[in-house]
Every structure is written in structure tokens, then in C-alpha cells.
Amino acid sequence: MAPTSQIRFIDTALSCTGPFAVSYTDPDQKWLIRKHLISLIQNFPSLTPSVDRFFHDNGSTVNLLNVKGYLQVSHSTPRIPINIWLLENYPFMAPLVFVLSDAASPIHSNHPFVDSSGAATSPYLSFWSYPHSNLSDFVRNLVKLFSHDHPFVYLAAAASRSFTHPDLVSKQEAIDRLVGRLHYDVAAVRAKTAEEIEELAALEGEMEKRVVTATSIVLGLDREKKNLKRRVKEMTDEADVIMNWVGVNDPRNVLAAAAAAGEDRTEDAFEAADETAERVVNHLAADKAIEDLMYALDEAVEEGTVTIEAYIKQVRTSAREQFFHRAKILPWLH
């Protein structure tokens, strides 16, 4: 039997007029609310009716009946303070339920039926349908849910978060257990997905760095290709100049031209025109021979067949000799 004082409070609240009147206008609705509240406090004496101002999301406020108190789901778990609000369209609209937590009893993360703000939900609320749904049955369902999965973090919480004894359960309990299991499965998948996303983001960053490096290498190779093409053109032009010079100064061509003119200039291909020209030719030949010697010494050093000391000594000697020959040639070039 519900306490007389609480029944009198419910009757007074529903019949009150003026600024403190509750926001239920239909007499039949008030009768249903009274019936449901009395049944609730009879079955759960730890809950007490109250009238308070409720703030909607759009900023409007109304006076609504609500019940406050706690649920004791077992002797080994903490009590659960709750607040149930009956909205203007109750019982045709499901009530709003909040679990009241504090620093000493925080709500554990990823709870399937209570979010971090304390707002509670359940399959029973999701499928609320009057006249099949009422406050007493809802709170019984809530106690059963919280007995399987307590909303608060406490020492033995891990042991209470398992849905056991699956045999011979009611349809509602089977739905509740399925929702709980699906919630934790979804939470695990989300955590795994978030981890994979972080790994892929790190991989994307590494790939972007590699793209920048590869792009830099490709641009460098492109520049080198252009430089090589330019150098090939320059060498081709130089080769054309040399070929033209050889075509003009080749002794065979000179002799052929002389023969065509009736002149015998065979000896000119092997001997200088005079003694001075012969000295110049000899100095030029010696200069070129020293150039070939230095090139051969460079290759010998690279191959390791000549020591650095011997290389330096020979280069110094050859350079002095080359300088002598070039000094002899210089006056004749002017």
C-alpha cells in the first residue's frame, strides 16, 4: 500500500491551479498518471513523487511530475539514484529517465543503457506503447538491466557486466541482453576502427613524405636529362667542327687536291716546310705526348698501379717539361 501522504501529494499536484499547476490538462490523462504513480511507489517505496520545473531543449519550461529516489539491484552493488520525468504527453510518450551520478560513483564508459550525461534508455523505452507500457513494469525492467550491467564504476563492476543464464528468459529480457551485447560489440569495433584509422593516417603521412622525396628525385633526374641533352648537342656541334677541320686539313685530301692540280706534295705530308716549322711541330708533338702521359697516369692512379708519391713526382716533371715546350711554341702563335 502506498503511503497516504504521497497519494495526497499526487492528488494535490494534479488538482493544483495557477502558476504552480502541472502541465497535464486532460482529466483522463491525470487519472492514468495518478494510477501509474501510485502503482510505482507501491512497488518501489524508495521512489518519491515530486513536482519541479522541467527545461525543454528549446528553452521553454513546464511544471511536471517526477519521481526521485534510488534502485537497489543487489546487496553487493551500490544504490542507483534515478529521476523519472513524466512529460506532457505521458503515458502516450515514454518518460525521461536520468541516473544521478557524482564523483564518488561515476558512470562507466560505453554503458549500453546510460550515456555519460546520465540519460538512460532501454529497449522497453524505445518500444514504449500505451496501454502495454507503464512505470512499474519499466522500473522492473530497469532493475533487471542494471543487475546485469551496473551503470557505476566500482570494484566488482566487471563481474556484474555479464549477461548470464540465457535459458528460459522472457522476450523483453532476451531483447535487453541482445542490445547490451550488441552495444559492447559495436564499441569494440569502433575502438578497433579508430586504431586502424590512426595507423592509416600515420601511413598516409609517411607516404606523403615519400611522394615528396620521389618527386624531388624525378625533378632532379629531369634536370640532369636536360643537361645531358644540352651537352650532347654541344658535343655534336663540336664534332661537326672537328670533322669539317679534318676534312679540310687531312693530308690525304691535301695530296689529292695537289695531284689534281698536277703538283707532287707527297713529302709535305711527312716533313715540315722549313726548319722553324719543324721545331714547332716537334714542340707540339711533345706537348700532346705529355698530355697523353698525364691522362695515362690518372688512370693508373685510379686503378692503383701507381702510387700517389710516384704520380705527383712524375706529374711535376712532366708539367715542367710541358711548360718548356709551350713556351717555345708561344712566340710562333703570335
CORQUI-V28155 format. One record per backbone hydrogen bond with DSSP energy under -0.5 kcal/mol. CO is the residue of the C=O (numbers start at 1). NH is the residue of the N-H. Records with the same first field share a line. If there is no record, write none. Layout:
CO->NH ; NH
This chain:
3->7
4->8
5->9
6->10
7->11
8->12
9->13
10->14
11->15
12->16
13->22
17->20
18->21
22->24
26->30
27->31
28->32
29->33
30->34
31->35
32->36
33->37
34->38
35->39
36->40
37->41
38->42
39->43
40->44
44->47
46->70
48->68
50->66
52->64
54->56 ; 62
56->59
60->56
62->54 ; 64
63->23
64->52
65->86
66->50
67->84
68->48
69->82
71->73 ; 80
74->77
79->81
80->71
81->100
82->69
83->85 ; 98
84->67
85->87 ; 96
87->90
89->92 ; 93
96->85
97->120
98->83 ; 100
99->101
102->105
105->102
106->153
108->111
113->121
115->118
118->99
119->115
120->97
122->126
123->127
125->128
129->132 ; 133
134->138
135->139
136->140
137->141
138->142
139->143
140->144
141->145
142->146
143->147
144->148
145->148 ; 149
151->108
152->154
154->157
156->160
157->160 ; 161
158->161
162->164
166->169
170->174
171->175
172->176
173->177
174->178
175->179
176->180
177->181
178->182
179->183
180->184
181->185
182->186
183->187
184->188
185->189
186->190
187->191
188->192
189->193
190->194
191->195
192->196
193->197
194->198
195->199
196->200
197->201
198->202
199->203
200->204
201->205
202->206
203->207
204->208
205->209
206->210
207->211
208->212
209->213
210->214
211->215
212->216
213->217
214->218
215->219
216->220
217->221
218->222
219->223
220->224
221->225
222->226
223->227
224->228
225->229
226->230
227->231
228->232
229->233
230->234
231->235
232->236
233->237
234->238
235->239
236->240
237->241
238->242
239->243
240->244
241->245
242->246
243->247
244->248
245->249
246->250
250->253 ; 254
251->255
252->256
253->257
254->258
255->259
256->260
257->261
258->263
259->262
263->265
265->269
266->269
267->270 ; 271
274->278
275->279
276->280
277->281
278->282
279->283
280->284
281->285
282->286
283->287
284->288
285->289
286->290
287->291
288->292
289->293
290->294
291->295
292->296
293->297
294->298
295->299
296->300
297->301
298->302
299->303
300->304 ; 305 ; 306
301->304
307->311
308->312
309->313
310->314
311->315
312->316
313->317
314->318
315->319
316->320
317->321
318->322
319->323
320->324
321->325
322->326
323->327
324->328
325->329
326->330
327->331
329->332 ; 333
330->333 ; 334
331->334
